[in-house]
Amino acid sequence: MTDNENNQTNNSPAKLSDKQAAVAPGQVNTRSAITWRQEFSSLFLLGLPMALTQLVQFSISTIDLLMIGQLGAQALASASLGLAIFYATWLVGFGPMMAVTPLVSQTLGADPDNTRDARISVRMGLWAIILTFPMMFLIYFFSTDIALMLGQAEVTSNAAGDYILALAPGMPFALGVFLLRNFLAAIDRTRIPLAVIVIVTMLNTLLNWLLIYGNWGFPAWGLVGAGLASSLSHMTGFTILVLYIQWDKRGRQFDLFENFFRLHTERLKEIFKLGLPISVTFGFEVMLFNVAVFLMGLIGVNEQAAYQSALNVAALAFMMPLGFSMAGCVRVGLAAGAKDQNGVRKAAGATMVICLTAIMAVALFVILFPEDIAGFYLNTDNVANTEVLILIASFLPIAAAFMFFDGVQVAAGQVLRGLKDVTLPMYLTGISYWLVGFPVSVYFGLYTPVGAVGIWWGLLAGLAAASVLLGGRLLYLLKYPEKQAT
């Protein structure tokens, strides 16, 4: 490594100071060299590009919904159902991919020059994506039958199945983009992924315009066109990131794709061991929100379409704190790898404050302008959309209310992952969403006059329970660091 590269690495906001890193193996450093102000600054500088990247990447799905919504409520309901099945299955590969982040960050926190160990983690993370994809695709192939079996309307189920099959080829590339972005964050390369995702989003918008509506002589494929546009966009994003890593001076030091086909059994096992609880943890949350799509479908198509639109707003608000919390996972992992418990506490505290600030700023906007936001999703001049627009506006204030709890639980959850604490949080989220949130949604949504709004009450209850339980678990580990898995 050259002197210039050493200077770049040591001054990086993703790195710990020399005093933090200079700790003998097995020794615990309880006097962090970094101040609270420096930690907030470092986390913000690392996290802002990650948060913006997360927001822009998610906007691919948002743009899909906005453009599909111009086809009418039926198309929007089909997209809602399709995305529910798609992202529920997506979690199979998401956990192993997310497990790579603490492995790489703790490795580099202990020794910034240990490129070999970091490379093995990233390579086996890509292997995990490849190995899990056939299982995911098999579920996608039978998605129409699954939707029909769950009581959804035939026309909605058929369209959703076609949409999912068009989305499926882009699945492994979307996961690969997540993995490479997180690796780049650990080596303080966050701006280029943001630029890449902006380009990819612009490409997706253009492809949507061509393939949904049939502009410039292209076929008007509707939902299928939207799915193909997303797949092509994810493939493009992954390819650009691979090329960038091969070009970047710091990225080349890791030789990520050297001996790519060489299996490292122990690391692959470790990734799945960490990744399975992460998948299940995310699954508990995502499945509750996806089951709500099916519950809405039992009430009516308009309710289903309105739910997806309001949920998309909540998900957009979630992207900024998710990005900052992923940066928090990196910062906590680096501190934990350096045996710096004060650094862990400061990174955890800064993550919580920044995540809550980011999401509540959006919540305020949603509370103040629900009708205006609803108008983005459907044509307000079409009287056939009036009922859906009213429903969206009624759902949004509840979505804004649960954003506080969403911010707490995502910050606590990612910090816990940075500490490799994944098993107990898995059970805590299961309790929160399925022993609290789901029963409330079913009872108030299907068995009381409040109807569709009651389903949102269940989501609020589940998120509130998760924020309390995960926040409590984090406070416990910060108070008793000897209990940490690291």
C-alpha positions in Angstrom: 0.0 0.0 0.0 1.4 3.4 -0.9 1.7 6.4 1.5 -1.2 8.1 -0.2 -3.4 5.1 0.2 -2.4 4.8 3.9 -3.4 8.5 4.4 -6.7 7.9 2.6 -7.6 4.9 4.6 -6.6 6.2 8.0 -8.6 9.4 7.6 -11.6 7.7 6.3 -14.9 8.1 8.2 -15.5 4.4 8.0 -12.2 3.7 9.8 -11.4 4.0 13.5 -8.5 6.1 14.8 -5.1 4.6 15.3 -5.5 4.7 19.0 -8.7 2.6 18.7 -7.2 0.1 16.3 -4.0 -0.4 18.3 -5.4 -2.9 20.7 -3.8 -6.4 21.3 -6.0 -9.4 20.3 -8.3 -10.3 23.1 -7.8 -7.0 24.9 -10.8 -4.7 25.5 -10.3 -1.0 24.9 -12.7 1.0 27.2 -11.3 4.4 26.4 -12.3 5.4 22.9 -10.1 8.0 21.2 -13.1 9.3 19.3 -15.5 12.0 20.7 -19.3 12.0 20.4 -19.0 14.9 18.0 -16.5 13.0 15.8 -18.7 9.9 15.9 -21.7 11.8 14.7 -19.7 13.4 12.0 -18.1 10.1 10.9 -21.4 8.3 10.9 -23.1 11.1 9.0 -20.4 11.3 6.3 -20.4 7.5 5.9 -24.2 7.2 6.2 -25.5 10.0 4.0 -24.4 8.5 0.7 -25.6 5.1 1.8 -29.0 6.5 2.9 -29.4 8.4 -0.4 -28.3 5.3 -2.3 -30.9 3.2 -0.5 -33.5 5.8 -1.2 -32.7 6.1 -4.8 -32.5 2.3 -5.3 -35.9 1.8 -3.7 -37.2 4.5 -6.0 -37.0 1.9 -8.8 -40.0 0.1 -7.2 -41.6 3.5 -6.5 -41.3 4.6 -10.1 -42.7 1.3 -11.1 -45.8 1.8 -8.9 -46.3 5.5 -10.0 -46.1 4.5 -13.7 -48.2 1.4 -13.2 -50.8 3.4 -11.3 -51.5 5.3 -14.5 -52.9 2.0 -15.9 -55.6 2.0 -13.1 -56.5 0.5 -9.7 -56.6 -3.1 -11.0 -53.0 -2.9 -12.4 -51.9 -1.3 -9.1 -53.5 -4.0 -7.1 -51.8 -6.7 -9.2 -48.5 -5.0 -8.7 -49.1 -4.8 -5.0 -49.8 -8.6 -4.8 -46.8 -9.4 -7.0 -44.4 -7.3 -5.0 -45.7 -8.9 -1.7 -44.8 -12.4 -3.0 -41.6 -11.2 -4.7 -40.0 -9.5 -1.6 -41.2 -12.2 0.8 -39.1 -14.7 -1.2 -36.3 -12.2 -1.7 -35.5 -12.5 2.0 -34.1 -16.0 1.4 -31.0 -14.4 -0.2 -31.2 -11.1 1.8 -30.0 -12.6 5.1 -26.8 -14.2 3.9 -26.0 -11.1 1.9 -26.5 -8.9 5.0 -24.3 -11.2 7.1 -21.3 -10.2 5.1 -21.4 -6.6 6.5 -20.4 -7.4 10.1 -17.9 -10.1 8.9 -16.0 -7.6 6.7 -16.3 -4.6 9.1 -15.1 -6.5 12.1 -12.2 -8.0 10.1 -11.1 -4.6 8.9 -11.7 -3.1 12.4 -9.2 -5.6 13.8 -6.7 -5.2 10.9 -7.3 -2.8 8.0 -4.8 -4.7 5.9 -6.5 -8.1 6.2 -7.8 -8.0 2.6 -7.7 -11.8 2.2 -10.2 -12.5 5.0 -12.5 -9.7 3.7 -12.3 -11.0 0.2 -13.3 -14.5 1.3 -16.4 -13.1 3.1 -17.5 -11.1 0.0 -16.9 -14.0 -2.4 -18.8 -16.5 -0.3 -21.6 -13.9 0.1 -21.9 -13.9 -3.7 -21.9 -17.7 -3.7 -24.7 -17.6 -1.1 -26.8 -15.5 -3.5 -26.2 -17.9 -6.4 -27.0 -21.0 -4.3 -30.3 -19.6 -3.0 -31.6 -18.2 -6.3 -33.0 -21.5 -7.7 -35.2 -22.0 -4.6 -36.5 -18.4 -5.0 -37.2 -18.8 -8.7 -39.1 -22.0 -8.0 -41.5 -20.1 -5.8 -41.8 -17.4 -8.4 -42.8 -19.9 -11.0 -45.8 -21.0 -8.9 -46.7 -17.5 -7.7 -50.0 -17.3 -9.5 -51.1 -20.6 -7.9 -50.0 -19.4 -4.5 -52.0 -16.2 -4.9 -55.1 -18.1 -5.9 -54.7 -20.5 -3.1 -54.7 -17.6 -0.7 -58.0 -16.3 -1.9 -57.0 -13.5 -4.2 -59.0 -12.6 -7.3 -58.1 -14.6 -10.5 -57.5 -11.5 -12.7 -55.2 -10.0 -10.0 -53.4 -13.3 -9.4 -52.7 -13.9 -13.1 -51.3 -10.4 -13.7 -49.2 -10.6 -10.5 -47.7 -13.9 -11.6 -46.6 -12.5 -14.9 -45.1 -9.5 -13.2 -43.1 -11.6 -10.8 -41.6 -13.8 -13.6 -40.5 -10.6 -15.3 -38.9 -9.3 -12.1 -37.2 -12.7 -11.2 -34.1 -12.5 -13.5 -33.0 -9.3 -11.8 -33.2 -10.8 -8.3 -29.7 -12.1 -7.9 -28.3 -8.9 -9.4 -30.3 -6.7 -6.9 -28.9 -8.7 -4.0 -25.4 -8.5 -5.5 -25.7 -4.7 -5.7 -26.6 -4.6 -2.0 -23.6 -6.8 -1.1 -21.1 -4.8 -3.1 -22.5 -1.5 -1.8 -22.0 -2.7 1.8 -18.4 -3.9 1.0 -17.6 -0.5 -0.5 -19.0 1.2 2.6 -16.6 -0.8 4.8 -13.7 0.6 2.7 -15.2 4.2 2.6 -16.4 4.1 -1.0 -20.0 5.3 -0.8 -20.3 8.1 -3.3 -19.7 6.0 -6.4 -22.5 3.6 -5.5 -24.8 6.6 -5.1 -23.9 7.8 -8.6 -24.4 4.3 -10.0 -27.8 3.9 -8.5 -28.9 7.4 -9.8 -27.9 6.3 -13.3 -29.7 2.9 -12.9 -32.9 4.7 -11.7 -32.9 7.0 -14.7 -32.4 3.9 -17.0 -35.3 2.2 -15.2 -37.6 5.2 -15.8 -36.8 5.2 -19.5 -37.3 1.5 -19.9 -40.6 1.8 -18.0 -41.7 4.5 -20.4 -40.9 2.3 -23.3 -42.1 -1.1 -22.1 -45.1 -0.2 -20.0 -46.8 2.2 -22.5 -45.2 1.1 -25.8 -43.5 4.4 -26.7 -41.1 4.7 -29.6 -42.5 1.6 -31.3 -41.8 -0.7 -28.3 -44.5 -3.2 -27.3 -46.9 -2.0 -24.6 -46.4 -4.8 -22.1 -47.9 -3.1 -19.0 -46.9 -4.9 -15.8 -44.6 -7.3 -17.6 -42.8 -4.3 -19.1 -42.3 -2.8 -15.7 -40.8 -6.1 -14.4 -38.4 -6.4 -17.3 -37.3 -2.8 -16.9 -36.4 -3.4 -13.2 -34.5 -6.6 -14.1 -32.5 -4.9 -16.8 -31.7 -2.0 -14.4 -30.5 -4.3 -11.6 -28.2 -6.2 -14.0 -26.8 -2.9 -15.2 -26.1 -1.6 -11.7 -24.3 -4.8 -10.7 -22.1 -4.8 -13.8 -21.1 -1.2 -13.2 -20.2 -1.8 -9.5 -18.1 -4.8 -10.5 -16.2 -2.8 -13.0 -15.7 0.1 -10.5 -14.3 -2.2 -7.9 -11.8 -3.6 -10.4 -10.8 -0.1 -11.4 -10.6 1.6 -8.0 -7.2 1.6 -6.3 -8.4 0.6 -2.9 -11.0 -1.9 -4.3 -8.3 -3.7 -6.4 -6.3 -4.4 -3.3 -9.0 -6.9 -2.2 -9.0 -8.9 -5.5 -12.6 -9.8 -4.8 -13.0 -12.0 -7.9 -9.7 -13.8 -7.7 -10.2 -17.5 -7.5 -14.0 -16.8 -7.5 -14.9 -20.5 -8.0 -12.8 -21.7 -5.0 -15.1 -22.8 -2.2 -14.3 -21.7 1.4 -16.6 -24.1 3.3 -16.2 -22.6 6.8 -16.9 -19.1 5.7 -19.9 -20.1 3.7 -21.2 -21.9 6.7 -20.6 -18.9 8.9 -22.5 -16.6 6.4 -25.5 -18.9 6.4 -25.3 -19.3 10.2 -25.5 -15.5 10.6 -27.7 -15.0 7.6 -30.5 -17.4 8.5 -31.5 -15.5 11.6 -31.2 -12.2 9.7 -33.5 -13.6 6.9 -36.0 -14.8 9.5 -35.8 -11.5 11.4 -36.5 -9.5 8.3 -39.0 -12.1 7.2 -41.1 -11.7 10.3 -41.4 -8.0 9.6 -41.8 -8.1 5.8 -44.2 -11.0 5.9 -46.5 -9.1 8.2 -46.7 -6.2 5.8 -47.1 -8.6 2.9 -49.8 -10.6 4.6 -51.6 -7.3 5.1 -51.7 -7.1 1.3 -53.7 -10.4 1.3 -55.9 -9.2 4.1 -56.7 -6.0 2.1 -57.4 -8.2 -0.9 -60.1 -10.1 1.1 -61.7 -6.7 1.8 -61.5 -5.3 -1.8 -59.4 -4.4 -4.8 -59.6 -0.7 -3.9 -58.3 -1.3 -0.4 -55.5 -3.4 -1.8 -54.4 -0.8 -4.3 -54.6 2.0 -1.6 -52.6 -0.1 0.9 -49.7 -0.6 -1.5 -49.6 3.1 -2.3 -49.6 4.2 1.4 -47.1 1.4 2.2 -44.8 2.7 -0.5 -44.8 6.1 1.2 -43.8 4.5 4.5 -41.2 2.4 2.8 -39.7 5.5 1.1 -39.5 7.1 4.6 -37.8 4.0 5.9 -35.0 4.1 3.3 -33.0 7.0 4.8 -32.9 5.5 8.3 -32.2 2.1 6.8 -29.2 3.5 5.0 -27.9 5.3 8.1 -28.5 2.2 10.2 -26.4 0.1 7.7 -23.6 2.7 8.2 -24.1 2.2 11.9 -23.7 -1.5 11.5 -20.4 -0.8 9.8 -19.2 1.7 12.5 -20.2 -0.7 15.3 -18.5 -3.6 13.6 -15.3 -1.7 13.2 -15.4 -0.6 16.9 -16.2 -4.2 18.0 -13.4 -5.6 15.9 -11.0 -3.1 17.6 -12.3 -4.2 21.0 -13.4 -0.6 21.6 -16.6 -0.7 23.8 -16.9 3.1 24.2 -16.7 3.3 20.4 -19.5 0.7 20.2 -21.7 2.8 22.5 -21.0 6.0 20.7 -21.7 4.5 17.3 -24.9 2.9 18.6 -26.1 6.2 20.1 -25.3 8.2 17.1 -27.1 5.7 14.8 -30.3 5.9 16.9 -30.4 9.7 16.9 -29.7 10.1 13.2 -32.1 7.4 12.2 -34.9 8.9 14.2 -34.2 12.4 12.9 -34.3 11.2 9.3 -37.6 9.4 9.5 -39.5 11.9 11.6 -38.7 14.6 9.1 -40.6 12.6 6.5 -43.4 11.7 9.0 -44.2 15.4 9.6 -44.5 15.9 5.8 -46.9 12.9 5.5 -49.1 14.1 8.4 -49.4 17.5 6.8 -50.1 16.6 3.2 -51.8 13.1 2.9 -54.2 14.1 0.1 -51.4 15.7 -2.0 -49.2 12.6 -1.6 -52.1 10.3 -2.6 -52.5 12.2 -5.8 -49.0 11.1 -7.0 -50.2 7.5 -7.2 -53.4 7.8 -9.2 -54.9 10.2 -11.7 -57.0 12.5 -9.6 -59.1 13.6 -12.6 -60.5 10.1 -13.0 -63.6 9.6 -10.9 -63.0 5.9 -10.8 -60.0 6.5 -8.6 -61.8 8.6 -6.0 -62.4 5.9 -3.5 -58.8 4.6 -3.7 -57.5 8.2 -3.2 -59.7 8.7 -0.1 -58.4 5.4 1.3 -54.8 6.3 0.7 -55.3 9.6 2.5 -56.9 7.8 5.5 -54.0 5.3 5.7 -51.1 7.8 5.6 -51.6 9.4 9.0 -51.3 5.9 10.6 -48.2 5.2 8.5 -46.7 8.5 9.8 -47.5 7.5 13.4 -45.6 4.2 13.2 -42.5 5.8 11.6 -41.0 6.7 15.0 -41.1 3.0 16.1 -39.8 2.0 12.6 -36.8 4.2 13.1 -36.0 2.8 16.6 -36.3 -0.8 15.5 -34.2 -0.5 12.4 -31.4 1.3 14.2 -31.4 -1.2 17.1 -31.6 -4.1 14.7 -28.7 -3.0 12.5 -26.5 -2.2 15.5 -27.2 -5.6 17.0 -26.1 -7.2 13.6 -22.9 -5.2 13.8 -22.3 -7.0 17.1 -23.2 -10.3 15.4 -26.2 -10.6 17.8 -28.8 -12.1 15.5 -30.5 -15.1 17.2 -32.4 -13.5 20.1 -33.4 -10.5 18.0 -35.0 -13.0 15.6 -37.2 -14.3 18.3 -38.0 -10.8 19.6 -39.2 -9.7 16.1 -41.3 -12.9 15.8 -43.1 -12.1 19.0 -43.6 -8.4 18.0 -45.0 -8.9 14.6 -46.8 -12.3 14.9 -48.0 -12.4 18.5 -48.8 -8.7 18.7 -49.1 -7.2 15.2 -50.8 -9.9 13.2 -53.7 -10.7 15.7 -54.5 -7.0 16.0 -54.5 -6.6 12.2 -56.8 -9.6 11.7 -59.2 -8.7 14.4 -59.7 -5.0 13.7 -59.4 -5.4 9.9 -61.7 -8.4 9.4 -64.0 -8.5 12.4 -64.7 -4.9 13.3 -66.4 -2.0 11.5 -63.1 -0.1 11.1 -62.1 -2.5 8.3 -59.0 -1.7 6.3 -57.8 1.0 8.8 -57.7 -1.7 11.5 -55.1 -3.6 9.6 -52.8 -0.6 9.8 -53.4 -0.5 13.6 -51.9 -4.0 13.7 -48.9 -2.8 11.8 -48.5 0.0 14.3 -48.7 -2.3 17.3 -46.2 -4.7 15.8 -43.6 -2.0 15.1 -44.1 -0.5 18.6 -43.5 -3.9 20.2 -40.4 -4.5 18.1 -38.9 -1.1 19.0 -39.3 -1.8 22.7 -37.9 -5.3 22.6 -35.0 -4.7 20.2 -34.2 -1.4 21.9 -34.1 -3.2 25.3 -31.8 -5.9 23.9 -29.4 -3.3 22.6 -29.3 -1.4 25.9 -28.6 -4.7 27.7 -25.6 -5.5 25.5 -24.3 -2.0 25.8 -24.5 -2.2 29.6 -23.0 -5.7 29.7 -20.5 -5.9 26.9 -19.2 -9.3 28.1 -22.5 -10.7 26.8 -21.8 -9.6 23.2 -21.1 -12.3 20.7 -18.0 -10.5 19.5 
